Amino acid sequence: MELAVIGKSEFVTGFRLAGISKVYETADIQATESAVRSVLEDRSVGILVMHNDDISNLPEILRRNLNESVQPTVVALGGSETGSNLRDKIRQAVGVDLWK
């Protein structure tokens, strides 16, 4: 299984320097959508890393596909909604809201 990273230049640069080979540098939402669709079809990708803001800008159906995806597992980093997104992910995985 491989790791894939999708995002703007400043987000993906560190991953590229760390040796990640499947890096999709995108400049706009259309390029991001295309890269996400490509990664979702690539069975060799086990983990997809994206910036939370980029995920938020995707169309609803594509966001739902990412949230429900088992392979690849989607890891959202950064952004203004990280806390609530982490809470939702834990609630979805465990079935209990641990913040209550």
N, C-alpha and C positions, 0 to 999 in steps of 0.2 A: 504494500500500500504506500502511496505517495502523498505528500503534502502539497496542496496548491494554495496560492495566495492571489487574491484579486483586489485591485485598488489603484489609487492614484500613486504617482511616482514617489512622493515622500513617505507613503505607507509601505510600499513594497520593497524599497531599496534595502532596508536592513535584512529582510528575508533573502533577497538575492545575494547579499554579501555573506550571509550565513550558509550559502550553498544550496538553497532551495531552487530546483530547476524549473518547476511549473509555476512561473510567476507571470501573471497577466496584468500588465500595466494599462490602466484605462484612463481616458481623459474626460469622458462624458457618460451619461446614463445609458445611451445606446450601446456603447462599447462594453460597459459593465454587464448589461443584460445578456449580450452575446457571449461574453466570457463565462458568465454563470451557467447559461444553458449548455455550453461546451463542457464545462467541468461536471455538471450533473450527468451528462451522457458518458463521461470517461470513467470506466469501471476500475481503472488503476488508482484513482484518487480516493483516499480514505478519509482525509481531513481537508476541509476548505476553510481558510482563514480570510475574513473580510473585516473592514471597518464597519462599525455599527451604523454610522451615518449613510454609508453606501447601501447597506441592506435596507434601511428605512426609505431610501429613494427608489427602490425597485417597485414594479407594479405589484399589487396585492396578491395575485395568483402566484407569481414567482417567489414572493416572500413566504407565502404559505408552503410552497414546495420546499424551500430551504428549511423552514421551521420543522417540517415533518420528515425531513430527510434523515435516514439512518446511515446511508452511505452515499455520499460522504457526510461525515459528521461536520456540522458547521460551527465554527468558533468565531464569535463576534468580539472584536476588540475596540476599545476607545469609544468616543462619542458621548453625547450628553445623556443617553438613556441606558447606560451600561448597568446601573444598579437594578432598575426595573426589569431589564432584559434578563439579567442573571436570576432574578427572583422568578420570572416566568419560566425560564429553562429548568430551574430546580423544581418548581411546582409541577411542570410537565413530566420530568424524569421520575420524581419521587411520588407524586400524587398528593403531596401535602404542602401547604404554605408554611414554610419554616419561620417566616418573619412574624407570624401571629402569636 
